[in-house]
Amino acid sequence: MNLKHYKTILATSHGKILLLGIVLVIFLSGFILTFYFIDSTFANKISAMVIANIAVGRVPSLSLGYASELSHFWVIATNVYIEMTMVTLLYATFVFRYQNIVQMNYLDSFFKKIKKYKIKYTILFDKYGILGLFVFVFIPFWMTGPIVGAIIGYLIGLRDVTIMITVFIATIIAMIMWGLLLDELITFMNMFNSSVIWFILVLGIVLFLAIKLYRR
């Protein structure tokens, strides 16, 4: 694949979404590295949330943020940022793979699962369209969320702009609601010994990972 071909791909709407994702990754990396020189403790907390979200999901990441005594703004904003970054990167990657523009066999199993979920939720998406996509991203069921929702949005023929806006709004609302719930839970647990909080948090993450691996 020559340079001209790459430029042609990146000039498409999906290519621009991929570029946006790359820019978001660069900005987040620069932000964290900068804060390591300003406030390393804060940078460590943000880094921990990033890793937790990517590895096990939003709930453990949000819980970790609140347990680390970060504010609502930083906990919710960081998690929304992470998920939208992953959406842009994986959405564009899926489209290029779906169109046979690139070959990424290691992601094929993940994409096949998404196609199965598209079939499973056909009635929801065909009947309600954008609203169906919003609900799919918003509700906290297994294998629902912004990445899967965005890709299914493409499979049912929604426009890129419509998909990104719908996913972004649904993710923000869902994250705020999860954040408020988990913050109240952490506040309640603060009445107990702090070691108890971390034990429950770690136990929750381990159980979440165990369920995730079992379902795979």
CYANA upper distance limits for C-alpha pairs under 8 A (distance plus 0.5 A):
  1 MET  CA      5 HIS  CA      6.73
  1 MET  CA      6 TYR  CA      7.70
  2 ASN  CA      6 TYR  CA      7.08
  3 LEU  CA      7 LYS  CA      6.78
  4 LYS  CA      8 THR  CA      6.74
  5 HIS  CA      9 ILE  CA      6.79
  6 TYR  CA     10 LEU  CA      6.66
  7 LYS  CA     11 ALA  CA      6.57
  8 THR  CA     12 THR  CA      7.42
  9 ILE  CA     14 HIS  CA      8.41
  9 ILE  CA     15 GLY  CA      6.14
 10 LEU  CA     14 HIS  CA      7.76
 10 LEU  CA     15 GLY  CA      4.28
 10 LEU  CA     16 LYS  CA      6.32
 10 LEU  CA     18 LEU  CA      8.21
 10 LEU  CA     19 LEU  CA      7.90
 11 ALA  CA     15 GLY  CA      6.33
 11 ALA  CA     16 LYS  CA      6.95
 12 THR  CA     16 LYS  CA      6.78
 13 SER  CA     17 ILE  CA      6.84
 13 SER  CA    160 ASP  CA      7.89
 14 HIS  CA     18 LEU  CA      6.75
 14 HIS  CA     92 ALA  CA      5.78
 14 HIS  CA     95 VAL  CA      7.76
 14 HIS  CA     96 PHE  CA      8.48
 14 HIS  CA    160 ASP  CA      8.17
 15 GLY  CA     19 LEU  CA      6.71
 15 GLY  CA     92 ALA  CA      7.25
 16 LYS  CA     20 LEU  CA      6.61
 17 ILE  CA     21 GLY  CA      6.81
 17 ILE  CA     88 THR  CA      6.11
 17 ILE  CA     89 LEU  CA      7.86
 17 ILE  CA     92 ALA  CA      6.83
 18 LEU  CA     22 ILE  CA      6.86
 18 LEU  CA     88 THR  CA      6.34
 18 LEU  CA     89 LEU  CA      5.82
 18 LEU  CA     92 ALA  CA      5.92
 18 LEU  CA     93 THR  CA      8.02
 19 LEU  CA     23 VAL  CA      6.67
 20 LEU  CA     24 LEU  CA      6.66
 20 LEU  CA     88 THR  CA      7.46
 21 GLY  CA     25 VAL  CA      6.78
 21 GLY  CA     85 THR  CA      5.70
 21 GLY  CA     86 MET  CA      7.74
 21 GLY  CA     87 VAL  CA      8.46
 21 GLY  CA     88 THR  CA      5.55
 21 GLY  CA     89 LEU  CA      5.67
 22 ILE  CA     26 ILE  CA      6.76
 22 ILE  CA     89 LEU  CA      7.80
 23 VAL  CA     27 PHE  CA      6.57
 24 LEU  CA     28 LEU  CA      6.61
 24 LEU  CA     85 THR  CA      6.60
 25 VAL  CA     29 SER  CA      6.60
 25 VAL  CA     85 THR  CA      7.41
 26 ILE  CA     30 GLY  CA      6.59
 27 PHE  CA     31 PHE  CA      6.52
 28 LEU  CA     32 ILE  CA      6.69
 29 SER  CA     33 LEU  CA      6.62
 30 GLY  CA     34 THR  CA      6.47
 31 PHE  CA     35 PHE  CA      6.83
 32 ILE  CA     36 TYR  CA      6.85
 32 ILE  CA     43 ALA  CA      6.04
 32 ILE  CA     46 ILE  CA      7.90
 32 ILE  CA     47 SER  CA      7.69
 33 LEU  CA     37 PHE  CA      7.69
 33 LEU  CA     43 ALA  CA      8.08
 34 THR  CA     38 ILE  CA      7.24
 35 PHE  CA     39 ASP  CA      5.81
 35 PHE  CA     40 SER  CA      6.66
 35 PHE  CA     42 PHE  CA      7.76
 35 PHE  CA     43 ALA  CA      6.00
 36 TYR  CA     40 SER  CA      4.68
 36 TYR  CA     41 THR  CA      8.21
 36 TYR  CA     42 PHE  CA      8.36
 36 TYR  CA     43 ALA  CA      6.00
 36 TYR  CA     44 ASN  CA      8.28
 39 ASP  CA     43 ALA  CA      6.87
 40 SER  CA     44 ASN  CA      6.55
 41 THR  CA     45 LYS  CA      6.89
 42 PHE  CA     46 ILE  CA      6.86
 43 ALA  CA     47 SER  CA      6.55
 44 ASN  CA     48 ALA  CA      6.53
 45 LYS  CA     49 MET  CA      6.88
 45 LYS  CA     65 GLY  CA      7.43
 45 LYS  CA     68 SER  CA      7.30
 46 ILE  CA     50 VAL  CA      6.78
 46 ILE  CA     65 GLY  CA      8.21
 46 ILE  CA     78 THR  CA      7.85
 47 SER  CA     51 ILE  CA      6.73
 48 ALA  CA     52 ALA  CA      6.54
 48 ALA  CA     61 SER  CA      8.29
 48 ALA  CA     64 LEU  CA      8.25
 49 MET  CA     53 ASN  CA      6.51
 49 MET  CA     61 SER  CA      5.35
 49 MET  CA     62 LEU  CA      7.70
 49 MET  CA     64 LEU  CA      7.02
 49 MET  CA     65 GLY  CA      6.74
 49 MET  CA     78 THR  CA      8.20
 49 MET  CA     79 ASN  CA      7.96
 50 VAL  CA     54 ILE  CA      6.78
 50 VAL  CA     61 SER  CA      7.76
 50 VAL  CA     78 THR  CA      8.05
 50 VAL  CA     79 ASN  CA      7.80
 50 VAL  CA     82 ILE  CA      7.15
 51 ILE  CA     55 ALA  CA      6.43
 51 ILE  CA     61 SER  CA      8.48
 52 ALA  CA     56 VAL  CA      6.12
 52 ALA  CA     57 GLY  CA      6.96
 52 ALA  CA     58 ARG  CA      8.13
 52 ALA  CA     60 PRO  CA      6.93
 52 ALA  CA     61 SER  CA      5.45
 52 ALA  CA     64 LEU  CA      8.50
 53 ASN  CA     57 GLY  CA      4.72
 53 ASN  CA     58 ARG  CA      5.51
 53 ASN  CA     59 VAL  CA      8.27
 53 ASN  CA     60 PRO  CA      7.47
 53 ASN  CA     61 SER  CA      5.49
 53 ASN  CA     79 ASN  CA      7.61
 53 ASN  CA     82 ILE  CA      7.96
 53 ASN  CA     83 GLU  CA      8.46
 54 ILE  CA     82 ILE  CA      8.34
 56 VAL  CA     60 PRO  CA      7.26
 56 VAL  CA     61 SER  CA      8.30
 56 VAL  CA    205 ILE  CA      7.83
 56 VAL  CA    208 PHE  CA      7.73
 56 VAL  CA    209 LEU  CA      6.97
 57 GLY  CA     61 SER  CA      6.96
 58 ARG  CA     62 LEU  CA      6.42
 58 ARG  CA     79 ASN  CA      7.28
 59 VAL  CA     63 SER  CA      6.55
 59 VAL  CA    178 TRP  CA      7.91
 60 PRO  CA     64 LEU  CA      6.50
 60 PRO  CA    201 LEU  CA      8.05
 60 PRO  CA    204 GLY  CA      8.12
 60 PRO  CA    205 ILE  CA      6.60
 61 SER  CA     65 GLY  CA      6.72
 61 SER  CA     79 ASN  CA      7.89
 62 LEU  CA     66 TYR  CA      6.83
 62 LEU  CA     75 VAL  CA      6.64
 62 LEU  CA     76 ILE  CA      7.77
 62 LEU  CA     79 ASN  CA      7.76
 62 LEU  CA    178 TRP  CA      8.40
 62 LEU  CA    179 GLY  CA      6.96
 62 LEU  CA    182 LEU  CA      7.83
 63 SER  CA     67 ALA  CA      6.48
 63 SER  CA    182 LEU  CA      6.74
 63 SER  CA    183 ASP  CA      8.13
 63 SER  CA    186 ILE  CA      8.08
 63 SER  CA    201 LEU  CA      7.72
 64 LEU  CA     68 SER  CA      6.54
 64 LEU  CA    201 LEU  CA      7.90
 65 GLY  CA     69 GLU  CA      7.04
 65 GLY  CA     70 LEU  CA      6.17
 65 GLY  CA     75 VAL  CA      5.99
 66 TYR  CA     70 LEU  CA      6.05
 66 TYR  CA     71 SER  CA      7.74
 66 TYR  CA     72 HIS  CA      8.34
 66 TYR  CA     75 VAL  CA      7.49
 66 TYR  CA    182 LEU  CA      8.13
 66 TYR  CA    183 ASP  CA      6.63
 66 TYR  CA    186 ILE  CA      7.29
 67 ALA  CA    186 ILE  CA      7.00
 67 ALA  CA    197 ILE  CA      8.07
 67 ALA  CA    198 TRP  CA      8.12
 70 LEU  CA     74 TRP  CA      6.87
 70 LEU  CA     75 VAL  CA      6.83
 71 SER  CA     75 VAL  CA      6.74
 72 HIS  CA     76 ILE  CA      6.43
 72 HIS  CA    179 GLY  CA      7.76
 73 PHE  CA     77 ALA  CA      6.15
 74 TRP  CA     78 THR  CA      6.18
 75 VAL  CA     79 ASN  CA      6.84
 75 VAL  CA    179 GLY  CA      8.25
 76 ILE  CA     80 VAL  CA      6.59
 76 ILE  CA    172 ILE  CA      8.46
 76 ILE  CA    175 MET  CA      6.70
 76 ILE  CA    176 ILE  CA      6.95
 76 ILE  CA    179 GLY  CA      7.15
 77 ALA  CA     81 TYR  CA      6.49
 78 THR  CA     82 ILE  CA      6.66
 79 ASN  CA     83 GLU  CA      6.68
 79 ASN  CA    175 MET  CA      8.13
 80 VAL  CA     84 MET  CA      6.58
 80 VAL  CA    171 THR  CA      7.15
 80 VAL  CA    172 ILE  CA      6.77
 80 VAL  CA    175 MET  CA      7.50
 81 TYR  CA     85 THR  CA      6.57
 82 ILE  CA     86 MET  CA      6.79
 83 GLU  CA     87 VAL  CA      6.58
 83 GLU  CA    146 PRO  CA      7.65
 83 GLU  CA    147 ILE  CA      8.23
 84 MET  CA     88 THR  CA      6.72
 84 MET  CA    146 PRO  CA      8.10
 84 MET  CA    168 PHE  CA      7.40
 85 THR  CA     89 LEU  CA      6.86
 86 MET  CA     90 LEU  CA      6.41
 86 MET  CA    147 ILE  CA      7.54
 87 VAL  CA     91 TYR  CA      6.04
 87 VAL  CA    146 PRO  CA      6.96
 87 VAL  CA    147 ILE  CA      5.33
 87 VAL  CA    150 ALA  CA      7.60
 88 THR  CA     92 ALA  CA      6.60
 89 LEU  CA     93 THR  CA      6.65
 90 LEU  CA     94 PHE  CA      6.44
 90 LEU  CA    147 ILE  CA      7.55
 91 TYR  CA     95 VAL  CA      6.85
 91 TYR  CA    147 ILE  CA      7.36
 91 TYR  CA    150 ALA  CA      7.09
 91 TYR  CA    151 ILE  CA      6.28
 92 ALA  CA     96 PHE  CA      6.80
 93 THR  CA     97 ARG  CA      6.64
 94 PHE  CA     98 TYR  CA      6.32
 94 PHE  CA    111 PHE  CA      7.68
 94 PHE  CA    151 ILE  CA      7.74
 95 VAL  CA     99 GLN  CA      6.57
 96 PHE  CA    100 ASN  CA      6.61
 96 PHE  CA    101 ILE  CA      5.54
 96 PHE  CA    102 VAL  CA      6.22
 97 ARG  CA    101 ILE  CA      6.39
 97 ARG  CA    102 VAL  CA      5.75
 97 ARG  CA    103 GLN  CA      6.50
 97 ARG  CA    104 MET  CA      7.31
104 MET  CA    108 ASP  CA      7.38
105 ASN  CA    109 SER  CA      8.45
107 LEU  CA    111 PHE  CA      6.82
108 ASP  CA    112 LYS  CA      6.55
109 SER  CA    113 LYS  CA      6.86
110 PHE  CA    114 ILE  CA      7.03
111 PHE  CA    115 LYS  CA      6.89
112 LYS  CA    116 LYS  CA      6.91
113 LYS  CA    117 TYR  CA      6.88
114 ILE  CA    118 LYS  CA      6.66
114 ILE  CA    148 VAL  CA      6.73
114 ILE  CA    151 ILE  CA      8.06
114 ILE  CA    152 ILE  CA      7.63
115 LYS  CA    119 ILE  CA      6.95
115 LYS  CA    152 ILE  CA      7.89
116 LYS  CA    120 LYS  CA      6.74
117 TYR  CA    121 TYR  CA      6.57
118 LYS  CA    122 THR  CA      6.30
118 LYS  CA    152 ILE  CA      6.30
118 LYS  CA    155 LEU  CA      8.27
121 TYR  CA    125 PHE  CA      6.92
122 THR  CA    126 ASP  CA      6.29
123 ILE  CA    127 LYS  CA      6.22
124 LEU  CA    128 TYR  CA      6.38
124 LEU  CA    129 GLY  CA      7.99
124 LEU  CA    132 GLY  CA      5.98
125 PHE  CA    129 GLY  CA      5.33
125 PHE  CA    130 ILE  CA      8.05
125 PHE  CA    132 GLY  CA      5.50
125 PHE  CA    133 LEU  CA      7.01
125 PHE  CA    156 ILE  CA      7.94
126 ASP  CA    156 ILE  CA      8.09
127 LYS  CA    132 GLY  CA      8.11
128 TYR  CA    132 GLY  CA      5.28
128 TYR  CA    133 LEU  CA      8.44
129 GLY  CA    133 LEU  CA      6.87
130 ILE  CA    134 PHE  CA      6.71
130 ILE  CA    158 LEU  CA      8.43
130 ILE  CA    162 THR  CA      8.35
130 ILE  CA    163 ILE  CA      8.43
130 ILE  CA    166 THR  CA      7.68
131 LEU  CA    135 VAL  CA      6.73
132 GLY  CA    136 PHE  CA      6.57
133 LEU  CA    137 VAL  CA      6.72
133 LEU  CA    149 GLY  CA      6.62
133 LEU  CA    150 ALA  CA      8.31
133 LEU  CA    153 GLY  CA      7.15
133 LEU  CA    166 THR  CA      7.83
133 LEU  CA    167 VAL  CA      8.07
134 PHE  CA    138 PHE  CA      6.52
134 PHE  CA    166 THR  CA      6.51
134 PHE  CA    167 VAL  CA      7.02
134 PHE  CA    170 ALA  CA      6.12
135 VAL  CA    139 ILE  CA      6.43
135 VAL  CA    170 ALA  CA      8.15
136 PHE  CA    144 THR  CA      6.38
136 PHE  CA    145 GLY  CA      7.03
136 PHE  CA    149 GLY  CA      6.79
137 VAL  CA    144 THR  CA      6.42
137 VAL  CA    145 GLY  CA      4.69
137 VAL  CA    146 PRO  CA      5.60
137 VAL  CA    149 GLY  CA      6.17
137 VAL  CA    167 VAL  CA      7.02
137 VAL  CA    170 ALA  CA      6.60
137 VAL  CA    171 THR  CA      7.21
138 PHE  CA    145 GLY  CA      7.21
138 PHE  CA    170 ALA  CA      5.87
138 PHE  CA    171 THR  CA      6.90
138 PHE  CA    173 ILE  CA      8.06
138 PHE  CA    174 ALA  CA      5.90
139 ILE  CA    144 THR  CA      7.58
139 ILE  CA    145 GLY  CA      7.98
139 ILE  CA    174 ALA  CA      8.10
140 PRO  CA    144 THR  CA      7.06
140 PRO  CA    145 GLY  CA      7.70
143 MET  CA    148 VAL  CA      7.55
144 THR  CA    148 VAL  CA      6.67
144 THR  CA    149 GLY  CA      7.12
145 GLY  CA    149 GLY  CA      6.23
145 GLY  CA    171 THR  CA      8.43
146 PRO  CA    150 ALA  CA      6.34
146 PRO  CA    167 VAL  CA      6.18
146 PRO  CA    168 PHE  CA      8.35
146 PRO  CA    171 THR  CA      7.15
147 ILE  CA    151 ILE  CA      6.93
148 VAL  CA    152 ILE  CA      6.68
149 GLY  CA    153 GLY  CA      6.53
149 GLY  CA    167 VAL  CA      7.84
150 ALA  CA    154 TYR  CA      6.99
150 ALA  CA    163 ILE  CA      6.40
150 ALA  CA    164 MET  CA      7.65
150 ALA  CA    167 VAL  CA      7.12
151 ILE  CA    155 LEU  CA      6.90
152 ILE  CA    156 ILE  CA      6.78
153 GLY  CA    157 GLY  CA      6.94
153 GLY  CA    158 LEU  CA      5.97
153 GLY  CA    163 ILE  CA      6.66
154 TYR  CA    158 LEU  CA      5.97
154 TYR  CA    159 ARG  CA      7.62
154 TYR  CA    160 ASP  CA      7.84
154 TYR  CA    163 ILE  CA      8.01
158 LEU  CA    162 THR  CA      7.06
158 LEU  CA    163 ILE  CA      6.92
159 ARG  CA    163 ILE  CA      6.67
160 ASP  CA    164 MET  CA      6.65
161 VAL  CA    165 ILE  CA      6.60
162 THR  CA    166 THR  CA      6.50
163 ILE  CA    167 VAL  CA      6.47
164 MET  CA    168 PHE  CA      6.42
165 ILE  CA    169 ILE  CA      6.67
166 THR  CA    170 ALA  CA      6.60
167 VAL  CA    171 THR  CA      6.40
168 PHE  CA    172 ILE  CA      6.75
169 ILE  CA    173 ILE  CA      6.79
170 ALA  CA    174 ALA  CA      6.52
171 THR  CA    175 MET  CA      6.37
172 ILE  CA    176 ILE  CA      6.62
173 ILE  CA    177 MET  CA      6.80
174 ALA  CA    178 TRP  CA      6.59
175 MET  CA    179 GLY  CA      6.32
176 ILE  CA    180 LEU  CA      6.64
177 MET  CA    181 LEU  CA      6.76
178 TRP  CA    182 LEU  CA      6.55
179 GLY  CA    183 ASP  CA      6.36
180 LEU  CA    184 GLU  CA      6.77
181 LEU  CA    185 LEU  CA      6.87
182 LEU  CA    186 ILE  CA      6.56
183 ASP  CA    187 THR  CA      6.53
184 GLU  CA    188 PHE  CA      6.66
185 LEU  CA    189 MET  CA      6.74
186 ILE  CA    190 ASN  CA      6.60
186 ILE  CA    197 ILE  CA      8.12
187 THR  CA    191 MET  CA      7.78
189 MET  CA    196 VAL  CA      8.50
189 MET  CA    197 ILE  CA      6.70
190 ASN  CA    194 SER  CA      6.99
190 ASN  CA    197 ILE  CA      7.66
192 PHE  CA    196 VAL  CA      7.29
192 PHE  CA    197 ILE  CA      8.05
193 ASN  CA    197 ILE  CA      7.51
194 SER  CA    198 TRP  CA      7.10
195 SER  CA    199 PHE  CA      6.60
196 VAL  CA    200 ILE  CA      6.67
197 ILE  CA    201 LEU  CA      6.62
198 TRP  CA    202 VAL  CA      6.49
199 PHE  CA    203 LEU  CA      6.49
200 ILE  CA    204 GLY  CA      6.49
201 LEU  CA    205 ILE  CA      6.80
202 VAL  CA    206 VAL  CA      6.66
203 LEU  CA    207 LEU  CA      6.65
204 GLY  CA    208 PHE  CA      6.57
205 ILE  CA    209 LEU  CA      6.63
206 VAL  CA    210 ALA  CA      6.60
207 LEU  CA    211 ILE  CA      6.69
208 PHE  CA    212 LYS  CA      6.65
209 LEU  CA    213 LEU  CA      6.56
210 ALA  CA    214 TYR  CA      6.54
211 ILE  CA    215 ARG  CA      6.65
212 LYS  CA    216 ARG  CA      6.86
